[in-house]
Amino acid sequence: MGIKRFFILLNMAVLSFVAKAQPVAPKFSDRMLEKPNLYTSELEAIFKVSETKKVYTRNLKDMVVLENGYAQYKIKNVKDWLMLKEEYQAHTIDVVYTKYPKDREFWLTDYHELLVKRLKELFIFDSALNDANIKFNIILQTSCETQDEAKAMFHGFIIRYAKRKAKPVPKPDAGMTPVQRVDRYLVEVGGLQDSFVWRTLSEHPSWKNALVVMDMTGSMYQYSPQVLLWHLKNAGASGIKYLCYFNDGDKKQEKDKVIGATGGIYFIEAAKAEKASRMLYTVMRAGYGGETLDENDCEAIIEAEKHFDGYDELILVADNTPIRDYELVSKIKHPVRVILTGCEWGINVEYINLAYRTGGSVYTINDDINDILSKVQDGVLAIGQNKYRLNTKTNLFECLDQESCDYQYRKETEAEQGNIAALRRSPVGKKMAKPIKGQKLNGKKSKKKGFWARLFGGG
């Protein structure tokens, strides 16, 4: 199959996947959430309102409590639900307020706005909770006569849940070939953004007997798997012998990531196609996309060098973000060919130095820099619109225009934060959390009817 035909078929697969994965009808429309004061009747009709003296949030069963705080909308402990939702399904959500002050004339808070802010915050973390099948209630606590008493009471969400019913379905990849599994993986993570990595490998047939080290954090999900796919499609002539995936620490917290011992590194022989294709999912789920821009590139390269032998090329596929363990470059023993994505705002100078100090090269969507020193004129390396100065004392390249490099870092940070946020909300991202035990509400409701007419104040 030609490359052009392959990408046509892959795009068709993406469209098919999207068509089959339409979300459940939302309980709250976008217009209602954006302009609640224009749709108050629709908003009020969704909730059943009740009163109780006080909501107790201890020793609850089959419920999880998410706290906002008095007159606040940010959720303080959203992880308590995120770690449950894969195993349990919400069926009722209570929004808990205090009925203070009693006289509506003294309201200080716009309750439509506050309610919607709280809902939007909840749906940012789990859009599946905006589901027409979930019941929504408002509970008013009445045992408060002063603001201090109101502030001391619970304000937030109580999610009632039930265990998801197990469905006896066949394994989703049953009968799939490794190529089909990688194709499916790429569709699930949003499809190929571009074919840069594929094209770079195709344009360098002289790279034989190669060890490829691949960044498998969130921003690289559409890129690094192209290496395996290209290898499988060119099995007789790919030249790739070994693969190393890394995800910057397997969900390890930043404070626990030690230089040279961050972990999250996986090895596989490229000839073991079945295991290599399944390992994509293993590394992705174990890493949860990564937390920050910095990644353990050097540690992964060094560990791969120790793990494998008998290769002639060492290739790093990475995004243009900072190298967490940049100080370890001197410990790398082989020339590194760097295939670098995300260089819209220039090349991070650390990757230039990684290639330069190891005797390697750099490949971006616009430039092939095979011999870095040959590109230096009067001590300056010019790549696109950016320039880098060779410091003769440190024998390292530096940004000639620091303001330009700072701008590049800000843009990369914004893009990476967007990638991570999108990943958390995606179907693939939602498969990566582990369940914990939950809690239950224990408060008595009244049978009074109505909504905002009885919602006389308090946060």
RACOR-V547795 format. One record per residue. D_CENTER is the distance of its C-alpha to the mean C-alpha in Angstrom with 2 decimals. Layout:
D_CENTER  D_CENTER
This chain:
32.61  32.25  28.99  29.61  30.24  27.16  24.83  26.89  26.43  22.68  22.39  24.65  22.41  19.39  21.73  23.01  19.64  18.83  22.39  22.12  18.94  20.26  19.14  21.81  24.11  22.96  25.25  24.82  25.06  23.29  26.70  27.37  24.23  24.86  28.63  29.61  33.11  33.97  33.10  34.35  36.39  33.53  31.30  34.09  34.99  31.71  32.40  35.12  36.39  38.15  39.45  39.77  41.15  38.07  34.82  34.46  31.02  32.18  32.89  31.18  30.46  28.03  26.41  23.64  24.33  21.91  23.77  23.97  27.28  30.38  29.83  26.14  23.08  20.12  19.11  19.80  18.55  15.84  14.64  18.04  17.11  13.53  15.20  17.93  16.76  16.34  20.00  21.43  21.78  22.76  26.20  27.27  25.82  28.27  27.95  30.29  32.37  35.69  38.70  39.80  41.91  43.98  45.53  43.37  45.28  43.47  39.87  37.82  34.40  33.47  32.30  31.00  28.68  27.68  27.08  24.91  22.86  22.30  21.40  18.96  17.23  17.18  15.89  12.96  11.67  13.11  14.60  16.55  18.81  20.29  22.43  26.13  26.99  26.04  28.94  28.57  31.16  32.11  33.98  36.30  37.49  41.09  42.22  41.84  44.60  43.16  39.94  39.55  39.90  37.30  34.81  35.35  34.31  30.94  28.95  25.76  24.52  25.77  23.98  26.39  25.06  26.50  25.48  24.10  26.86  26.54  27.26  29.15  27.38  27.51  24.66  22.42  23.16  26.81  29.03  26.36  27.15  24.69  24.56  23.83  21.04  19.31  20.07  18.49  15.30  15.08  15.90  13.26  10.38  12.21  15.24  16.46  16.01  19.22  21.32  21.69  21.10  23.30  25.91  26.08  26.84  29.36  31.07  31.74  33.70  35.37  32.35  33.67  33.16  29.69  27.06  23.57  20.84  17.33  14.07  11.48  8.35  5.46  8.04  10.70  10.05  12.67  14.94  15.65  16.62  19.24  21.13  21.72  22.48  24.89  26.48  27.05  28.48  30.72  31.48  35.01  34.33  30.74  31.83  28.65  29.78  26.96  23.14  20.95  17.17  15.34  11.92  13.10  14.47  13.25  11.43  14.46  14.73  15.45  19.09  19.54  18.47  21.93  22.74  23.80  22.68  18.90  18.67  16.10  18.45  19.75  22.88  24.52  27.50  26.82  29.82  28.18  26.36  25.74  24.08  22.16  20.62  19.72  18.26  15.36  14.13  15.30  13.44  10.06  10.69  12.22  9.58  6.42  4.69  7.00  7.97  10.20  11.77  14.35  14.36  17.26  18.71  22.32  22.13  20.74  23.57  26.17  25.32  25.41  28.76  30.06  28.92  30.34  33.60  35.60  33.30  34.26  31.08  27.91  25.01  21.67  18.88  16.38  14.75  16.84  15.31  17.49  18.71  18.48  21.71  23.55  26.73  26.87  27.58  31.27  30.74  29.51  32.53  31.87  31.37  27.73  27.03  23.77  22.04  19.84  17.40  16.46  19.93  20.67  21.77  23.47  23.00  21.90  25.26  23.96  23.45  26.91  28.35  26.63  28.37  31.52  32.14  31.65  33.68  30.87  29.59  26.72  25.67  23.71  23.78  26.95  28.61  29.88  31.12  33.07  35.45  34.02  37.39  39.08  36.92  38.04  40.87  42.60  39.87  37.11  34.40  33.55  30.47  30.08  30.47  29.57  32.05  31.89  34.91  35.99  37.03  40.05  40.08  36.59  36.50  33.00  31.82  30.91  29.79  32.97  31.48  29.26  28.53  27.11  24.86  23.71  22.90  20.93  18.85  18.28  17.20  14.76  13.33  13.10  11.52  8.79  8.17  8.24  5.84  3.03  5.21  5.83  3.32  4.49  7.65  8.17  10.87  9.27  6.41  9.52  11.41  9.98  11.84  15.52  18.32  20.81  24.05  24.43  27.24  29.81  31.74  35.46  37.08  39.96  39.62  42.51  43.61  43.88  42.68  41.25  38.18  38.21  41.97  41.36  38.23  40.35  38.04  35.88  32.14
